[in-house]
Amino acid sequence: MFARLRSDIQCILDRDPAARSTWEVITCYPGLHAIWLHRPAHWCWTHGLKWLGRFISHLARWLTGIEIHPGAKIGERVFFDHAMGVVVGETAEIGDGCTIYQGVTLGGTSLYKGTKRHPTLGKDVVVSAGAKVLGGFEVGDGAKIGSNAVVIKPVPAGATAVGIPARIIPSKEGQSADVTEAQPRKFTAYGITQEDDPLSQAMRGLIDSAASQEHQIALLWQAIEKLSDCVKTGDCVPDDAALKEQFEAGKLNDLVGK
C-alpha cells in the first residue's frame, strides 16, 4: 500500500515541473486527493456498499472538484493535473500512467444500464484540457487527445486525436506519440506538439505539392525550348522531369477527415 502511495506522489513530481516537494504534493494537489478518495469509494462499490461508495465519491467531488464515479477503474500512476471539472463515468477505465487535465469528460452515449458505456484508456494516455471522450470504445496505449477535442470513435495506440469531431493522426516512428520498445516514450504536456494538427499537415502537403508542380512546369518549358534541337536525335525527355504523378490526394484527404 505504501509503495503505491509513493508511486502516486512520484508520478506527479515527474510530470509537473511546478511540484517542488513531496509535502507540497501531498497537501496541495487535489488530483492526488481525488485518487486517494476514489480507492475506498471503489472498494465500497465493488463490495455491495453502493450508497457509501457514492457518498464518498460525492464528498471527493465537493473537496476536489473532480467527479469520479465509484464504479470507474483507475490504474497506477494516474495524474489528474489541475483537473477541476473532470468527470469520469461509471464504466470508464483508466490505464496505468495516464495524465488527465482539467475539464475532461470520460462520458457515455448510451442509457442502457449494465453495458459498457464509457471509454477505456490504455497505458500512458494523455487527455488534454477540455477534451470529451464519449462512448464505450478504447483509446490505445500512448495515445494523445488534444485540447477541446470530441472523440467519438476508437483511437489507435500511439495516435493523436484533435478537432471536433476528432480526426486521428496515425503514429509515426520516431515521434513523441509513438509506442516503441526501442526508446522510452517522451511525455508531452497537454498531449500536443506542433506536428499534431492534421489540417496544418494537409496544408504543408499542398504547399510541397505546389512547389513540386512549379518545378516540373519549369522543366517542361525548358524541354519545349529545346524541342527544336532534339527532334532530329529523338532524345527529348529531360533527366530531371518526373514521369509519374506525385500528388498524394488520398493521404491529404485522410488528414482532413474527408
C-alpha positions in Angstrom: 0.0 0.0 0.0 2.7 2.4 0.9 4.6 1.6 -2.3 1.5 2.6 -4.3 1.2 5.9 -2.3 4.8 6.7 -3.0 4.2 5.9 -6.7 1.2 8.3 -6.8 3.3 11.1 -5.4 6.4 10.4 -7.6 4.4 10.4 -10.8 3.3 14.0 -10.0 6.9 15.0 -9.2 8.0 13.5 -12.6 5.3 15.2 -14.7 4.7 18.5 -13.1 7.6 20.9 -13.0 5.7 23.1 -10.6 5.8 20.4 -7.9 8.7 21.3 -5.6 8.4 18.8 -2.8 6.6 15.7 -1.6 4.9 17.7 1.2 3.6 20.2 -1.3 2.2 17.3 -3.5 0.5 15.7 -0.5 -1.1 18.8 0.8 -1.8 20.9 -2.3 -2.7 18.6 -5.2 -6.5 17.9 -5.5 -5.8 15.3 -8.2 -3.9 13.2 -5.7 -6.7 13.6 -3.1 -9.3 12.5 -5.7 -7.3 9.3 -6.4 -6.9 8.5 -2.7 -10.6 9.1 -2.0 -11.6 7.1 -5.1 -10.0 3.9 -3.8 -12.2 3.4 -0.7 -15.2 4.5 -2.8 -14.4 1.9 -5.4 -13.9 -0.7 -2.7 -17.3 0.0 -1.2 -18.9 -0.1 -4.7 -17.4 -3.4 -5.6 -18.4 -4.9 -2.2 -22.0 -4.1 -2.4 -21.9 -0.8 -0.4 -23.3 1.2 -3.3 -24.6 4.2 -1.3 -21.5 4.6 0.8 -19.3 4.4 -2.4 -21.5 7.2 -4.0 -21.3 9.3 -0.8 -17.5 9.1 -0.7 -17.4 10.0 -4.3 -19.7 12.9 -3.7 -17.6 14.1 -0.8 -14.5 13.8 -3.1 -16.2 15.9 -5.7 -17.1 18.6 -3.2 -13.5 18.7 -1.8 -11.5 18.4 -5.1 -13.8 19.5 -8.0 -13.2 16.1 -9.6 -16.1 13.7 -10.1 -15.1 10.1 -10.4 -17.9 7.5 -10.2 -17.0 4.8 -7.7 -17.6 2.2 -10.3 -14.8 3.5 -12.5 -11.5 1.6 -12.6 -8.2 3.6 -12.3 -4.8 2.1 -12.7 -1.5 3.1 -11.1 0.5 6.4 -11.5 -2.6 8.2 -12.9 -2.2 12.0 -12.6 -5.2 14.4 -12.6 -3.3 17.7 -13.3 -5.3 20.8 -12.2 -8.4 18.7 -13.1 -11.2 21.0 -11.9 -14.4 19.9 -13.7 -13.2 16.4 -14.7 -16.0 13.8 -14.9 -15.2 10.1 -15.1 -18.2 7.8 -15.7 -19.2 4.6 -14.1 -17.8 2.1 -16.6 -14.7 4.1 -17.6 -11.3 2.5 -17.2 -8.1 4.5 -16.9 -4.8 2.6 -17.5 -1.5 3.0 -15.7 0.4 6.2 -16.3 -2.4 8.2 -17.8 -2.5 12.0 -17.4 -5.8 13.9 -17.5 -6.1 17.6 -17.4 -8.9 20.0 -16.4 -12.4 19.9 -17.9 -12.1 16.4 -19.3 -15.2 14.2 -19.6 -15.0 10.4 -20.0 -18.6 10.1 -20.7 -21.2 7.7 -22.2 -23.7 8.0 -25.0 -25.9 5.0 -24.1 -28.7 5.0 -21.5 -28.7 1.2 -21.1 -27.7 0.0 -17.6 -25.2 -2.8 -17.3 -23.5 -2.1 -20.6 -20.0 -0.7 -21.3 -21.0 3.0 -21.8 -17.7 4.8 -21.1 -14.3 4.7 -22.7 -11.3 2.7 -21.8 -7.9 4.4 -21.7 -4.8 2.3 -22.3 -1.5 2.9 -20.6 0.2 6.4 -20.7 -2.6 8.1 -22.5 -2.7 12.0 -22.3 -6.1 13.6 -22.4 -5.8 17.4 -22.7 -7.8 20.2 -21.2 -11.5 20.3 -22.2 -11.5 17.1 -24.2 -14.6 14.9 -24.3 -14.2 11.2 -24.9 -17.7 9.8 -25.4 -18.6 6.1 -25.8 -17.6 2.6 -24.8 -14.6 2.3 -27.0 -10.9 2.0 -26.4 -8.1 4.6 -26.6 -4.9 2.8 -27.3 -1.6 2.9 -25.3 0.3 6.1 -25.6 -2.4 7.9 -27.5 -2.9 11.7 -27.1 -6.2 13.6 -27.1 -5.9 17.3 -28.0 -7.4 20.1 -26.0 -11.2 20.5 -26.6 -11.3 17.5 -28.9 -14.5 15.5 -29.1 -13.6 11.8 -29.5 -16.4 9.5 -30.6 -14.5 6.6 -32.1 -11.6 4.4 -31.1 -8.1 5.9 -31.1 -5.2 3.6 -32.1 -2.2 3.1 -29.9 0.3 6.0 -30.3 -2.1 8.1 -32.4 -3.2 11.7 -31.7 -6.9 12.8 -31.9 -7.7 16.5 -32.4 -10.7 18.5 -33.5 -14.5 18.3 -33.4 -15.3 15.6 -34.2 -11.7 14.3 -33.6 -9.5 13.5 -36.5 -7.0 10.7 -36.0 -3.3 11.3 -36.8 -1.6 7.9 -37.0 1.6 7.2 -35.1 4.9 7.7 -36.9 8.1 6.1 -35.9 10.4 8.4 -34.0 7.8 10.9 -33.0 6.6 11.6 -29.5 3.3 9.9 -29.9 4.8 6.6 -30.8 4.6 3.4 -28.8 8.1 1.9 -29.4 10.2 -0.5 -27.3 13.5 0.9 -28.6 13.3 4.1 -26.6 11.3 5.4 -23.6 8.2 7.4 -24.6 8.5 11.1 -24.3 5.9 12.8 -22.1 4.2 15.7 -23.8 2.4 18.1 -21.5 -1.2 18.7 -22.7 -0.6 16.0 -25.3 0.0 18.2 -28.3 3.1 19.1 -30.4 3.5 21.3 -33.5 3.2 18.2 -35.7 -0.2 17.1 -34.3 -2.6 19.3 -36.3 -4.0 17.4 -39.3 -5.1 20.5 -41.1 -1.7 22.1 -40.9 -0.1 18.9 -42.1 -2.5 18.8 -45.0 -1.7 22.5 -45.9 2.1 21.7 -45.7 1.4 18.8 -48.1 -0.4 21.1 -50.5 2.4 23.6 -50.4 5.0 21.0 -51.1 3.0 19.6 -53.9 2.5 23.1 -55.4 6.3 23.7 -55.2 6.9 20.4 -56.9 4.5 21.2 -59.7 6.1 24.6 -60.2 9.5 22.9 -60.6 8.0 20.4 -63.1 6.4 23.2 -65.1 9.8 25.0 -65.3 11.4 21.8 -66.6 8.7 21.4 -69.2 9.2 24.9 -70.5 13.0 24.1 -70.8 12.1 20.9 -72.7 9.9 22.8 -75.1 12.6 25.4 -75.8 15.0 22.6 -76.6 12.4 20.6 -78.6 13.6 22.0 -82.0 17.1 20.9 -81.2 16.3 17.4 -80.1 13.7 16.4 -82.8 16.5 15.1 -85.0 18.1 13.0 -82.3 14.9 11.8 -80.6 16.3 12.4 -77.1 13.6 14.8 -75.8 13.0 13.8 -72.2 14.8 15.9 -69.6 16.7 13.9 -67.0 15.0 15.8 -64.1 11.4 15.6 -65.2 9.0 13.5 -63.2 7.4 10.7 -65.2 4.7 9.8 -62.7 2.1 11.5 -60.5 3.4 12.5 -57.1 0.3 14.3 -55.6 -1.0 12.3 -52.7 -4.6 13.3 -52.7 -5.7 10.3 -50.6 -3.3 11.0 -47.8 -4.3 14.6 -47.6 -8.0 13.7 -47.5 -7.3 11.3 -44.6 -5.6 14.1 -42.7 -8.6 16.5 -43.0 -11.2 13.8 -42.4 -12.9 13.8 -45.7 
